[in-house]
Amino acid sequence: MDIFVINMERATERREQILAHLRDLGLKAEILPAVEGARVPPEALPPGTHPDLSAGEIGCYLSHVRFWETVVARGLDHAIVLEDDVRCSPNLMEIVHQVLASGVPFDAVRLSALRPIRGEPLAILPGGARIVLPTKNPSGTQGYLVSQTGARRMLQRLNTLNCPIDDTLDLYWRHGLRIPVLTPTVVEEDPSLASTIVGRYGSSDRKTFLRHLARVAMSQRRKLTVKLMARQLRAEMRRQREAGR
């Protein structure tokens, strides 16, 4: 399976470090040149790009779009993308193959998370790992698996830069995308490396009572939407199993 690592051309130390780490795990990866948001002229940004996004957030988002485009252009059935500041579990590929064998229909499966994972379980893998549709934001895009169909759907539905890419994936349920998360995760941030994204979107938002009510309402809507999606996916999995008997 193809593995891509998003890396800025000038970040040679990060590139060498992540490739060495993957070699130690017996894995090969292709470097996918990251988009430097500061070098993207405003007129070249997709219509509707949020004005409060930092250059780093724009570059990160467009780098993931480049990954989806690569998957589609090469006709890859599945592919993994990693950011260049991660450490992977030695059983990464074993778990990924278990995910594929599970029969869970997905557009992408997040292999990393920065926050505790809560949600609707879809499958338990042989080693005990679970595939869960999150009802809480996992956050982060350190690593995920994508399908060919998923890459196409993400290009169609996530083509407006309304918020950072990890926030956008957290809102998968709004876009009708099937993006569960694996728990426990098999990709995590390398704590020795600092993020290259400065000026996080929304970090200066004031906390007000109306904003609190809006968040509560969205949380309830999300739980219901995810519950219905999980029910649909479980039904699809049952039909697949019955058809294979």
Secondary structure, DSSP 8 states (H G I E B T S, - for coil): -EEEEEE-TT-HHHHHHHHHHHHHTT---EEEE---GGGS-GGGS-TT--TT--HHHHHHHHHHHHHHHHHHHHT-SEEEEEETTEEE-TTHHHHHHHHHHTT---SEEE---SS---EEEEEE-TTS-EEEEESS-----SEEEEEHHHHHHHHHHS-S-SS-HHHHHHTGGGGT----EEES-SEEE-TTS--S--S-TTTT----HHHHHHHHHHHHHHHHHHHHHHHHHHHHHHHHHHHT-
